[in-house]
Each structure stands twice: as C-alpha cells, then as structure tokens.
Amino acid sequence: MVLLNSSPLVTQPVQIFFIVLVIILFTPLIFNKLKVPHIIGMIVAGIVIGPYGFNILDNDSSFAIFGQVGLLYLMFLAGLEIDMYHLRLNMHKGLLFGLLTLFLPLVIGVLTSVWLLQLDWLTSLLLGAMYASHTLISYPVAARFGITKAPAVLIAIVGTIIAVIGALLVLAATVNVKREGSFDLLAQIILIAKLAAWCVALLYIYPRVTRRFFKSHNDKVTQYVFILAMVFFAAWTAQLIGLEPVLGAFFAGLLLNRYVPPASSLMGSIEFVGNALFIPYFLISVGMMINVRVIANVDTLAVAGIMLVVAIVSKWLPAFIACRINRLDASSEGVMFGLTAAHTAVALAVVTLGYNLGMLDTRILNSTVLVILVTCALAPIITAANAPKLKLKLLAAEEEDGVIRQTRVNNTLIPVANPESASQLVDLAVLMRNDRGRHSMFALHVRDDNSKAARNLARASLDAAMKTGAAADVKIETLERYDLNTVTGVLNAIEERDITEVILGMHRRAGVIDTFFGNKVEKLLRSTNKMILISRCFIPLNTVTRIVVWVPYHAQFETGFSRWVRGLARLTRQLGCRIIFCCCADAQPLIRGVIYRENYGIRCEFDTLEADGDYVLLANKISDDDLFVIIGARANSVSYTSSMAEMPSFLQRYFASNNLLIVYPEQFGEGPSLTSFVDPLSTGIASMPSPLWSRMRNAWRRMIVSTRASLRRIRH
C-alpha cells in the first residue's frame, strides 16, 4: 500500500478516463466468470486504484462529480422503470415495509448504541438514522434479471423512499438539538411543509412542461438532455429545502415515468448511458472512499462488529416481517433484504456530519466505513442469489395459457413512403410490439419507378425506419420492392412474409374529390383480410393522455377481436395512460376478459353505448391530447352497418384535428366476390338501411354535435 500523502500515479485526464473505461469494460467480464455480481467488482476496483489502495488515481473532484451524478442517475432509473399500475397495487404493502425498515433499525440502533457502545442518547439517535437509511445499490441486479415489476422489488422501492425521508428528518432534528441545545418543533414542521409544497409544485409543473416540450421537439438527443435537466433540477430543489438530492432524482423519475415508454428509443438511450458510464462511475467512486486499513485496528474491529451485526439484522427483520404479513416467499424476502441492505451515501453523510460536530469519534467513523464496505459487497450477492428463484416463480405463476402466449407469432408490415412518416409509424409499431412471443417487423417501400431519385427515396425511407427501430433495440427488416403499384407490392409482401397486421399512415387528401382514406387504402382493405391499422397523430405518442376506443356492435364476434384488443392493451401499457372502451354492454366482459387473462396490468374503463355505434357523439369528449381509436368493419362483416359507409366523411368533418387510429380487424376466409351490379338478395341483415326514425334521431344528434364543435372552435 502507498502512503496517503503520496501523489497518485496517474494525473492526466486522458489517462484517468482510459483507466476508468478499462475497469468498466473488463470488470463485468471477469466477475461474471467468477459468478459474482459485477457491482462488487466495480467497488473492489475502486478500492484497488483509489488513495487507500495502490493510489493509482486520486479521489478528486471529477470522481466526486461523476459519482454524485451516477447516484442520482441510479435513483432516477429506479423511479423511471417502476410500473405505476403495479406500484399502486402494492402501495399499502410498501408503506408497511417502509415503516418497518425505518423504525426497527432506528430503535435497534439507538438501544445498542446506548447499551453496548456506551454512547449518549442524542449520538445514538444519530447512529440510528444511519442504520435506517439505505441505498438501492443492487437495483441493477434486479433489473438485469427482469424482476423490477415483481411485488418484492416495488415494495422495497416504496420502503426506500420512506426510510430515507424518515432518516433525513431524524438527522435534521438531531443536528438541530446539538446546535441549539433543544428540540425545535417549529423547524421540523417547516421542513415537512417545504417537502409537501415541493411535491405539489413538481406534480403540477413537470407533466405540463414535459408534454409541451415533447410536442414541439421530436429530436431524441434534445429530449434526452431535457430529461436530464429535469432530473437535476428536481435534485437541486430538493437540496435547497434541506433534503437529499437522491429523493429529488427519484421523484423526477416517477413524474417522468409516464412520458418515457419502456420500449421507446428514448428509454434505450437513458438506460444505455446510465449503465455504460454514470452508474459504474458511482460504484467506482464508492470503492475509492473505502479505507480497508481500518480492519487492522483492533479497537475499530470490536465496534465495527457490533455495528455490522446491527446493520444487517435491523434490515433483515423488516423484510422477514413484511413477507410474513404479505404472504411472500423466501426468494421475495431475499430480494427485499438485498435491495435494502446496502449503506452508502446517506450513511456517509450522517457519520461525517456527526464527526464534524464532535458527536462521533474516529472509531465510529472508521467502523461506519467498514459497514459500508461489507454491506455494499453483501447486498448484490444476496440479490443475485434470490433473483433467479423469484424470476422462475413469477414465470410459473402465469396462467395456464402462458405457453400459448410465448409461442404466439406476430409479423407486422410497415409500408413507408417517405422518411418523415417512417419514424412515426415504426414508433407506433414498436409500442404495440408483442414482447411475450415472436414478433417480427418489416419496413416496406414499394416503387414503380426505377429512376435514381425513386431508389434514393426508398433507401432513405427504409434507413429511417431501421434507425428508429435500432434506437429502441428492435430489429426492423427492410424490404424494397419494385412492383406494378403500391397495393400490389403490399399484398405480395403480406403473402410472402405471412404478415398478421399492416400499419399505415393516413392518406393526405390531395384535392376536394379525393377520398378520406385514399384509393390505395380502400383497395387494400378490399383485397386482404389481415388486420389493417391506419394512423394519424399530430402529437408524439408519449404525450397522449387517454386512449378512447369506439367499438361497434357485434365487434366481439369478429375473428380478429382478441388481436386488436391485445394490440391496444400493449400500447396502453407502454404509454402508461388509461384506455376507455365505448361499446355495448355485451362486449365489455369479453374485452375485460382478454385484458385480464393476458395480465397486461393497465387502467381500463368502459362507457356503455346506448345507440348503435354513433361515434360522432364523442366529438365533444375527445381532446387534442387524446388518441381516438375507431374499430372499423369491412363490408358484409358481422359488425358492419350502413352508417359505417359515412364514417370517412364524419371523421373529416368532426375529427379533423384529432389524433386517430382506425383499426380494421382481421377476418378469415376469402373476401366476397365483387360484381358489377347490386343484388338486393345478397345483402345481409347487418347491412340493411336503418329505420327512418333511427336515421332522423342520428341526424338530430349529429346536428347538435356539429353546433357544439363549431362553438368550441370559435372559443379557441
């Protein structure tokens, strides 16, 4: 070992950064072969190269900055990756665990400090705050095993929030008593009031600012920088009111959770940068702060042994009790204990402040460093040992048809005409992607011109689609086709690739006599029975507040009923919004059955339709931030009625400024033979004209809706 007062071997910035990158690169490779979590490897590497090791690098301001950024990034990711639906379901369990993991370590720490370490009550209370706090240092292990949505992980995260806030309040009260000589109740009330006002302010400001910014800026780099700015602003304001910045970063993650879909390219960028640079920097900086030479001190070892036992037992007891109360298994108990066992940032802040105030001596300070070293090494090991067992039990707990879901095949075709529309269509396809089975995606550009300009347009469109998919870590296979026309090329690709659904952009009307969908889309609908989705969005999908779905009568009898319900459920789960189905009472239990059987975990509501599919009545209820989904029907299908023939004109008249997604469900069998004359006997009952009174009633309702819509436009 090198003396502490000697200068580090490496001082040049380029060399420092190179050494850190080498550690980040090779540590996971080496420790994964040793079957040890690489998080421990990062900490050990920090010890070796740090000032208390071989003194290769100095623990200077660069590591302090990047280490703090990494800690904030870790807490931000923990809040960003939370499934809000399942968090609400486990909130009461998390509150119970939070109270247990706050008060049990606090009480045990105070009593042992008074009786065994012979400390006064005020100093013992300060140590109790250190025992109560913890850091989610092993959260990346849970994320790597894919158990972040497990109840044990969600309960541990809620418990972390309560434990850290409670520990900081105790710390503030203890320091206040030490400095003032008495307990100031008013100061504590003011701090709690500041906390409440801070939460309310961020709850009001963040969603509105984020939605407005995302609407006006589609560039992923700009959005990423904006997200980071919002995170550090929350951390900074939390520090201003007397709280730890980690709470601000975590709260920002919860607020921004809604606007960063898990399957989006933005989430991929956030996770990539954090896992590749910031979080490893934090782990290395933790190792550089640990002085392993305190182990050689006999006096320190005795105190450290007591503190270590208290730290481990006081964090294991809450996990044990909470799992027994909530009837969770041993693997959940191990994961909860592993996530809450590590003491790092807050513990160091507590003992450092106590040491500076003269409340703690060097024995306690060095013993706390040893506690940090052991708990940081122990927590990832415990989490990694129990995470696979929990993952297997989660998979075994799925429904009996889980095998069917895993083997379900989806092949999505995305015809792209230009680079501008390609990214938006691929984003929609990625958000509706089936992550429980095999899902292949194909981007297709059909051209009937062999000129250089046409080939360049095709290449640019397909490259834009492929890059958008790659940003979200989704493979998009590109297809360039020379065919007679666009419809023929799409139909041939459907047959060749066994396509199950086609996602199209809505046709832009070129003139007054042009149709709403366009001749190509209408011809495609007549020529294939596959599910067709036609999209038109004026705002980014991650800023959608609600999904409102209009379902026609008898739609539940269509062959592709469950497929479009699953697709919309996946889209809702990614966006984190709520979905409202406007349908008849007979279809509601079937829609609800598909959603709950597949265990999508989304907020779904139902609005019963009293009239036969008059979607125009919804014009005043759909806002500019909603996505209006209309389930269409092909001619002579079970759910088709004569009023659907007027649907394009109604959509153009009443929903010209709304975000639309028109879905034509899949139908099996051959399409009806087209004849040049109208045979009255070949028309089914479902397509008969409505009675006179029904048409008069619908006309009266449409007139009222049109008047209201006109008044609303005038007001705007």
N, C-alpha and C positions, 0 to 999 in steps of 0.2 A: 504494500500500500504506500501511496505517496502522501507526504505531509500536506496538511490543509493549506499552509501558507505558500506552497509552491505554485507556480503558474501552470495552467493547463498546457498540454502538449500541442493542441490544435486551437488556433485563434482566428484563422481566416474564414470568412463567411462561406466561401465556396466549399472549402474542405469540411466545415461543420455540417452544411446541408447534405453533402455527399455521404458522410458517415451516418447521418440520421436516415437517409434513404436506404442505405445498405442494411441498416438494422430493421427498418420496416419491411424490406424485401425478404431477407433471409430468416428472420426470427420465426415467422409462421411456418416456413418450410421445415425448419429444424425441429421446432417444438411439436408440430403435428405428427412428425415421425415418432417422437417420444411419447405420443398420446397425452400430451399436456397442453392445456389451453394456451394459445399464443399470447393471450393478455399477460400471463405471468412472464412469458419471455420478454415482452416489452419492458416490464417493470425491472426484471433482472438485468436486462441490457442497460437500462438507465442507471442502475446501481454500479455496474461494472465501469461504465465510461464516465460516471459522474465524479464530483470532487471528493466523495467519500470512498470511491473505488480506486481505479488507476488514474484518475484525474486527466483523462483524455480530453474531455470537454468541460467547460465551466458552466455552472447553472446560472447563466447570465439572464439579462432582460429578454433575450429572444425566446428562451425556453419558458420564461415566466409568461410572456405574452401568448405564445402558441399553446402552452399548457392550459392557460385560462380559457383561451378560445376553444380548445378541444373539450374541456369540461362542459362549457356552455353548449357546444355542439352536441355532446353526448346527451345532455338533458333535453335539448331541443328535439333530437331524433326520437327520444323516448316519448315525448308528447305528440310528435307528428305521426308516429306509427301506431298509435293507440286506435283500436276500433271503438269509435264512440258509442256505437249501439251496444256492444258487449260491456263497455265501461259503465253505461247506465244500469245494465242488468246486475253488475257486480259492485255497484257503488256502496250499498249498505254493508256488504262484506268487507270492502276496502276500508270503510270508516271504522269498523270494529277492529280490524287488524292495525290500522293507523294508531288508534288509541292505545292498543296493547303494546305496539312496538315503540310508543313514546313513553308511556308511564312505567312499564315494567323495567326497562333499562334505567330510567330516571330514578326510580325508587331503589332498585338493587344497587345502582351505582352510588347513591347517597349513603345508604346504610353500610355498605362495605368500605367506603372511604372513611367514614367516621369510626367504625369499629376495628377495621383491620389496618388501615393506613394512618390512623390517628390524626385525621385532618379535621378542621373545624367545619361547621355546618355550611357556611357560605361557600367555602372552597369545594366541599363535597357536592354542593348543588351545581357548581360549575363543571365538575367532572361528570356528574350525571347528565348534563346537557351534551357532553362529548359522547357518552355511551348511547344516548338516544338518537343522535344523528347518524346517518349513513349515506353512502353514495352508490348509485346503480352502476358500479364499475363492471359488473359481469353481465350487464344487459346485452352487449354484443354477442355473448354466447347464446343467450336465449333467442336473439334474432337469427343467428346462424342456423339454429335447429328449427326455426319456423314455429315457435310456440308463443309468439308475442300476443296472440289473441286468446291464449289459454286463461281461464279464470285465475289461476295462481299468479301469473305474471301481472294481470290487471290489478289484482288485489294488492300485490307488492308495490305497484306504482302509486296507487292511491295512498297506501300506507307511508310511502316515502315522502309524499307531499306533506302529510300531517306531521310526520316525525320531524322533518327539517324545520317546518314553521314553528312547531312547538319548542324545539331545541333552541332556535334563534330567539324566541320570546323569553325563554328561561335565561339565556345568555345575556340578553339586554337587561333583564331585571336584576341579575346578579351583579353585573358591572355597575349598574345604577346605584345599587345598595353600597357597593365598595367605594364608589367615588363620592356619593352624597352622604353616606353614613346611615341612610334609612331607605325604606322601600317607598318609591313614588308611584302610587296607583294611577295618578293622572297621566304620567308618562306612558304607562302601558296602555291605557285607554286611547291615548292619542296615536300610539303606534298601530293599534288594531283598527282605529278609524282610518288611518292612512292606508292600511292594507285593503280595507273594504273599498275606499274611494279609488284606489289604484286599479283594483279588479274591475270595478264598474266602468271606469274610463276606458280601459283596454277592451272590455267587452263591447262597448259602443263604437269605439274608433276603428279597431282593427278590421272587422268584417267589411265595413263600408269603404275604408281606404283601399283594402286589398282588392275588393271586387271592382272598384273604379279603375285601379291601376291595371289589373289584368285585362279589362275590357279595351283599354287604349294601347296596351303594349303586349304584343304577341311573341316578341323575341325571348327565347329561353334564357339567354345569358342575362338579359335585363331583368327578367323575372327572378332569376336566382339571386342576383345582387340585391334586389328589393326584399326578398325573403330574409336574407342575412341581415340587412339593415333593420328590418322589423324585429328580428330576434335580439340583436344587440341593443336596440332602443328599449325593449322591454327589460332586458337585464340591467341596463344603465338606470332606468327609472326605479326599478326595484331597489337598487343600491342607494339611490337618493333618499328613499323613505326609510332606510335602515334595515333592509332585508338582504339576503344573499342574492347575487346575480343569477345563480342557478335556478332560483324559483321563477325569475322573470323569463329565462330562456325556456323553461318547461311550460310555463303558462302561454308563451307565444306559440309553442308547438301545438298546444291544444286549440288555440284560436285559429291557427293557420291550417290545421288538420283538414278542414272542410274544403280548402282550395288547392290542395296538393293531392290528387288521386294517387293511390298506391301504384297503379300501373302506368302512370304518366311518365313522360320523359323528364319532367322537372323533378319528380321524386328520384328517378335514377341518377340525375346529376347531384342531388343533395346527398344521397347515400354514398355515391362514389367518392366525392371529395372528402366527406367526413371519415369514411372507413379507410381511405388511402392516405390521408395526411393528418388532419386535425386530431382525431381521436388517438392514433398512435403517438403523436407528439405529446399529448396529455399523459399517456401511460409512461412514456419515457421520462417526462418531467417529474412524475410521481416517484419513479425509481431514483432519480438524481437527488431528491430531497431526503432519502432514507440513509441514515448512518448506521451501518451494520456493526461498527465497532462498539456500540453501546452494549452489545451482548457480552463482551469480555468483562464488563463491570459487574462484580458480584452483588453490590447493593442495588444496582438497577435491575438485575435479574429477578430478585425477590419481589420487588414492586411490580415489575413487568409481568411476572407470572400471575399475580393476583388480578391485575388489570386485564390481562388477556383472557383469563377464565371468566371474569365478569362480562367482558365484551362479547364473548362467544355465547355464553349461557343466556345472557339477557336478550340476545337477538334470536336464539333458537326457541326459547319459551313462547314468545308471541306467535311464531309460525306453527308451533305444535298445538297451542290452544286454539288458534283460529281455524286450523284444519280439522280439529276435532269438532268444533262447533258447526262448521260449514260442511262437514262430512266429506272432506277431500282426502285423497290417498297419500301414501308416503312420498311418492315422487313429487306431488304438488308441494308437500311440506319441505322437501329438499330444495326445490326451485325457489320457494319463497324465502327460505333461510339463506340460500346462496346469493340472492339478489340484494338482501338487506344486511349482510354480514360485514361488508367492507366499510372501513372508516378512512376517509382521506381528507378532502378539502375542509369540510366543516370542523372535523376533529382537530386538524392543524390550526385552524383559525381560533378555536376555543382555547386550546392549551397555550398558543402563542400569546393571545391576549391576556390570559391568566398569568403567564410568566412575566410579561411586561408590567403588569400591575402588582407584582410581588406576591401573588396568591399561590403560585406553584413554584417548586424548586426544580433543579436540574434533573433530579431522579424521575419526577413525574413527566417532565418534558421528554427525556430520553425513553422512558417506558412507553409513552404515547407513540413515539416513532416506531418502536418495536411492535406495538399493537397494530399500527398501520401496515407495517411490512407483512406480518403474519396474516391479518385479515384480507389484505389485498391478494395474497397468494392463495388463501383458503377458499375465498368466495367463488372464483371462477372454476376451481376444481369441483366444488360441491354442485354448482350449477351444471357443469358439463357432465357430471356423473348421473344426475337425475333428469336432465332434459330429454335424452333419448327415450327413457321409460315413459315420461309424460307424453312425448310425441306419439309413441306406439299406442298408448291408451286413448289418446284423442282420436287416432285413426280407427281404433277398434270400436269406439263409441258412436261412429257414424251409423246411419240407417242401413238396413239390410240391402238396399239397392245401391250402396256405395260403389260396388264393383261395376254396376251399370254406368254410373256417372264417370268412373275412371276410364272406361272403355268407350265412352261416347265420342263420336268423331264429328268435328265441325270443320268445314272448309269454306272460307269467306273469300269472295271475289270483290275487288275494289277497282272498278273502272275509273281511271284517272285521265282527264282530258288535258289538264294543264298543271303546272307546278303550284299555282296559287291554291287550287282546290284540293290537291293531293294530300297535303298535310292535315287538313281538317277532316277529311274522310278517313285517313289512317288513324287519327286520334280517336274518332268515334269507334272504329273497328277494334282498336286496342282496348278501349274502356269496356266494350261488350265482349271481350275475349273470354272464352271458357278456360279457366285455369285448373279445372278438375278433370280434364280429359285431353285428348289430342285435338289441337286446333291449329290448322294451317291457314296462312293468309297469302293471297296472291293479288298483286297490283297489276292491272292490265291496261295497256294503251293500244287501241285499235286505230289503224290509219289505212286509208285507201289511196294514199298518195306516196310515191316513192322518192319524192324530192328531198334534197338535203335539209331544207327547213322543217319538213314533216318529221324526218328522222331525228333532228336535234330536239324538236318539241317532245317527241316520245321519250328520248333519253333523259331530258330534263325532268319530265313528269315522273318517270319511274325512279330516278335518283332521289327526287324529293320524297317520294313515298318510302323508299328504302331507308333513307336517313332518319325520317320521323320514327319509323319502327325501331331502328337500331338505337335511337336515343332512349326508348322505353324498354330496351333489351328484348325486343320481339322481332323475330326473323320475318321479313317480308320477301317473298319470292316474286321477282318481276317477270312479266310476260309482255313481249312486244309482238304484235300480230298485224300482218298485212292481210286484209280481207275485203270483201265486197263493200261492206258498210259496218258501222259500229254494232248494230244489233246482231248481225250475223256473227261477227267476231266474238261478242259476249256469249252468244248461245253455243258456239263451238267450244269456247273455253269452259263453259258450265259442264258440258258433256265430257270433255277430256279430263278435267280435274275433279270430277264428282263434287261439284260445288253444292253447298247446302243453303247459302244465303248470299245475296248480292247487295252491296251498299253503294248507293248512287248519290251524287249531288243533284240538287233540284235544278231543273232547267230554267235558264233565264229567258224570259219572253223577249223575242226579237221584234215583235210587232203586235198590232191590235188583233189580227186574225190568228195569231199563234195561240196554241193551246197552253193550259197551265203547266202540265207535265211535259209537253213536247211530244212530237210524233215518235221519237225513238223510245221513250219510256213506255208509252202506251202500246207500241208494238211489242216491246219486250214483255210486258205484262200479259199480253195475249199469247205469247209464244212459249212461255215457260211456266211451270207450276212451282218453282222454287220460291223461297221467301225473298221478297224484294223490300229494301228499306231505302226511302228517299229522304234525304236530309237537307235542311236549310237552316243554318244558325247564324245569327247576326252577332252573337257574343260567344266567347270561349265557353266550352262545356263545363269547365271547373268553376264558373261563376253562376251556374244555373241554381236557382233557389228551390224550385219544385219541378217535378215531372207530373204532368196531368195527362192521363190516358183516357181517351174516349173509346169505348168498346161497344160495337153494335150488338144488337140482339142476335142470339144463336151463335155468337162467335166461339163459344166453348165447344161447339160441335165440329169446328174446322179441324183438319188433320194437323196443321201446324200450330195449334193453340198453345201447347206447352212450350214449344220452341221460342215463340216471341215473348212469352211471359218470362222465361229464363233469361233471355237476352236483356229485357228491360230491368229485371232484378239485378243482373250483373252490372249494368250501367248505373243503377241507383246505388249499389254498394260501393262502387268506385267513387262516385261523386259525393257520397255521404249526405245526400239530401233526402227528402221524403217523396214518396210517389203516391198519387191519388188516382184510383181507378173509378171512372164514371161509367157504370154499367148496370145492367139489370140485376135483380136480387138472385136470380138463378145462377149467374156466372160468378158471383162473389166467392162462394165457398170453394169453387174449383180453382180460381186464381189464388186464393189464400192457401189452398192445399199444395199447389205447385211450389209456392214460395217457402212454405214451412217444411215441406218434405225435403227440399233441397238445402234447407238450413242456410239461407242467404243472410239472415240477420239484418233486415232493412226495416225502415219505418214505412209501412204501407197503410193507407186509409182507403175507404170506399164511400162513394157518393152514389146513391141509388137513382137510376134514371126512371122517371115516370112516363115520359113519352118515348116513342120508338125512334131512338137514335137521332135526336135533333141537336147536333153538336154546335149549331150556331148559337144556341142559348148560352154557351160557355164563353162567348166573346168578351163579355164584361168581367169575367172572373180570371182570365188569363193575363198576367202582367208581362212586361217586357223581359223580365228575368226568369220566366218560366220556360220550360220545354213542353210544347203541346204535341202529344203523340196521338195520332189517329190510326186506329186499326181499320184498314180498308177491306174490301172484298172484291174478288173478281166476279164478273158477270156469271149468273147462273150458279153461284156458290150458295152454300146454306145460309150465310149471313147477309147475302146481297139483297138490297131493296131498291126500288126505283128511285128513291131520294138520293142514293149514292151517285147517280149519274150527274147530279147537280153539285156534287162535292167540290170539284175544282173551282167552279165559279164562286162558290161561297167562301172557300179558303182565300181566294184572291180578293174578295170584297171585304171580309170581316177580319182576316188574319194576315193582312199584307205585311205587317211589321212584327209579327210574332215568330219565334223560333219553332220550326215544325219538324216533325219526324213522322212520315207516313209509312206504315208497315202493311204490306200485303202478305198474309200468312201463306205458308206452304200448303199445296194441295197435291194429293197423289192422283194418279190416273192420267189418261190422255185428256187434253183440252177438247172442248166442244168443237165439232166441225162447223166451219164458217160457211154460210150460204149467202147468196146474193139477194135473197128475198126473206121476208118476215113471215114465219109460220106461227100464227096465234096459238096453235095447239102445243107447240114446243116450249112455251113459256111456263115456268113453274109458278106455284102459288106465292113463293117468296118474292118473285119479281113482278107480281101483279100491281097495277097502279093503286095508290092509296084511295080510300073512300073520299068523297067530296068534303065531308065535314073535317076529316083529318087534314086534307090539304089546306082548307080555309084556316084551321087552327094553327098550322105550321107557318102559313103566310103571315098571320097576325103576329105571332111571336117573333118572326124574323124582322118584321117592320119595327117592333118595339126595340129589339136588339140593335138594329141599324140606327135608330134615333139616338139611343144611349151612346153607341160608339161614336157617332158624329159629335155629340155634346162633349164627350170625353176628349176628342181630338181638339175641339175648339178651346177647351180649358187648358190643355197642354200647350 
